[in-house]
Amino acid sequence: MGADALSMFWFNRNLLIFRNIQQIGHDGDDRILVLFGTGHVGVLKWLIESSAEYDLVEFGGL
């Protein structure tokens, strides 16, 4: 698998994760906690911030 194919797989994987988040049933005031590793956070954060459906609230961390 070349670098281009691997990067497409990785981005596609993040799109699938985001799609799974979108399929979680929720009302306007519900909260969804998403825990993922650092490799996924950048793309998932971008997808969530780009969506009018969600307001991103980052956890305070350690």
C-alpha positions in Angstrom: 0.0 0.0 0.0 1.5 3.3 -1.1 1.5 6.6 0.8 -1.5 8.0 -1.2 -3.6 4.9 -0.6 -2.8 4.9 3.1 -3.7 8.6 3.5 -7.0 8.0 1.7 -7.7 5.0 3.9 -6.9 7.1 7.0 -9.1 10.1 6.0 -11.9 7.7 5.0 -11.7 6.0 8.4 -12.2 9.4 10.0 -15.2 10.1 7.8 -16.7 6.8 8.9 -16.1 7.7 12.5 -17.8 11.0 12.0 -20.7 9.4 10.2 -21.2 7.0 13.2 -21.3 10.1 15.5 -23.9 11.7 13.3 -26.1 8.5 13.5 -26.3 8.7 17.3 -29.8 9.8 18.2 -29.8 13.1 20.2 -32.0 16.0 21.1 -30.9 19.7 21.1 -29.5 19.7 24.7 -27.9 16.2 24.6 -24.2 15.8 24.9 -22.0 13.2 23.1 -18.6 12.3 24.5 -16.2 11.1 21.9 -12.9 9.6 22.9 -10.3 8.9 20.2 -6.5 8.9 19.9 -4.4 11.8 18.9 -4.1 10.6 15.3 -7.9 11.0 14.8 -8.5 14.1 16.8 -7.3 16.7 14.2 -9.6 15.5 11.4 -12.6 14.7 13.7 -12.2 18.2 15.3 -12.3 19.8 11.8 -15.3 17.8 10.8 -17.2 18.6 13.9 -16.3 22.3 13.8 -17.4 22.4 10.1 -20.8 20.9 11.0 -23.7 23.2 12.0 -25.2 20.3 13.8 -22.6 20.3 16.7 -20.9 22.6 19.1 -17.5 21.3 20.0 -16.6 21.6 23.7 -13.0 20.4 24.4 -12.3 18.5 27.6 -9.8 20.1 29.9 -7.3 17.2 29.8 -4.5 16.6 32.3 
